[in-house]
Amino acid sequence: MKKAILPSLVATFLLSGCGGSDSSSPGPSTPRYNWQIIQLQTLKESDVKSGCVIYGTSETDNSRVITASIANTGYNVLFHNADGSIIEEHTIQAADVPSNGIVNFDSGWVPDEGYVSLEEVDRNLSGEPDVYMYSVQKQYLGNKVLNVRSSQTGSNCYAGEDYRSVTDISDTAALSVLQESSVSYYQTSYSADLVSGHDLSAHIPVRSPLPAVKDTLVTAFYSSQNGQHTDLAYFGFLEPSYVYDTDESNDIVAASLSNADLEPMYWQVASNLAVDDGSSVLAIHNNNSYQWQTLYKDVDQFTIAPNYDQVSHWVGLFSGTTNDSNWQFNSVMAINADNAALDLELAELNSIDNLDLIENCSVELSHANHCIDNANSFNSGDFALQRSQVRLRSHNNSRTFYQSIYAAPKAQQALMQSSALELATSQIDSIEIALIDSELSADQQDYFMANFIDSRSIAETGTVTQYSDANGLILNPTEYEDLYLEMLKDSATIVQNAK
């Protein structure tokens, strides 16, 4: 799964709507939602005022930080019918957005199976607009923080915390443990993503901030014939005080590790799946996720300590592709120590060779101007939420049109109409499909949406990378880790493919 995601504050779902217009017989209220619109950017740290959010340090210039401005220009909020047609009476123009960049709307304005869209209109020197849209079907609406790419001249900063203490990783952080007999490799995990290690027990690199603010997991492995770290021998969670700066270290305390109650388990995957070396076992400790052990595709055994009371639950994390249809997948599987093995298989996924953008849509969407036809590449009943994205050139390649849509899985997904241009397809650059197959809690839904925004690239370069939205849900590192932990509590699979 995609990991390092930068920020924003996801509001709580507390707002309720107003009653009907008849005061004597008020109708049922409908939820109201806030969309806080911001623009991610990098600034010199000296130019960032106190109280403004700082998500991290720029990777290209360490004198600059990633922050955000309130966005109140260059976009509209549109309301669409199920076929993608605009409901003109409810359109919210940027000119009507308050200076705090918060768009408040009533879900009652959206028909069943309809959508709400953030439409960013980026006009070039000729006045012809490029359009970037982010659309959410009614049943998946909520309070969200969303970004736009257009610079917000003169607007206030977006208030928030300085998250560098959890996002900026030191190059000199390390810890030491007691040398154990026959151990060939010591791995450190500050989180499921922040993993390092080497073959000596002294000065083992740790990918953490300095000072560290949470425990670090150390797992030690016996030698293996293939050089892979598969035979787990010792383990331990070490307190933050064990992590030191190798450039300034004086008194170093070496910690001891344990080998108690280790038990082997086995795993296998269906014959049509190919896993990569990004697969692993995770351990959840103190409500944080850690990488316990890598799963290698040619070794079907792993080791856990099922009675270790510092681990609340164990998780198998698998990534790879389908052999016959080239879908990428990321799967979470709860590990039950009472079972002898993990057995991974996916819902049927077929080739996307015939996936296409069409004008002759189904009867149900007969008024839609354009639809993405999924061409039987999956069974919609097997999944809970679908991301569809199209990137194309319009009007003789003079205009860019990007649209990401989050909706119930379906055979044909209507594109949402733009208020700024009438789509005339000249060249399709790509069509992307992603799906999640869980029961879909609110947290899993938000995790899925946030998984497809490359916040750092957007903030630093404005670049929209593959499998990434131009506009999307922005989370801060704490929120993202919380959602990630919720994802790890239940089995779920995310799949994606592009043409």
VENRAWO-V685928 format. One line per field, one symbol per residue. phi: phi as a letter, one per 40 degrees, with the letter a starting at -180 (. if undefined). A space follows every 10 residues. Layout:
phi: ???
This chain:
phi: .cbcbccicc cccbcbcccc ccccbccccb cbbbbcbbbc abbcdccccd gccbcicdcb accbbcbabc bbagabbbbb cccgcccdcb dbcdcccccc gccbaccccb cdgcbbbcbc bbccccgccc bbbbbbcdcb cacabbbbcc cbcgccccci cccccbbccc cbcaabbccb cgcbabbbbc acbcbaiacb cbfcdbcbcb ccbacbcbbb bccbccgccb ccbaaicbcd cccbcccbcb cbbcccbbbc gcbcbbaabd ccbbcbccca bbbbbfgbbb ccacbccbbc babbbccccc bcabbcbbai bcccbgccbb bbbccbcccc acbcabccbb cbdcdacbbc ccdcbcccca bcccffcacc ccbbabbbbb babbffgcbc bbabbbacda cbbccccccb accbcbacca bbbbabbccg cccccccdcc cbbccccccc bgcbccfbcc bacbbcdccc cccccccccb cabbbaaab
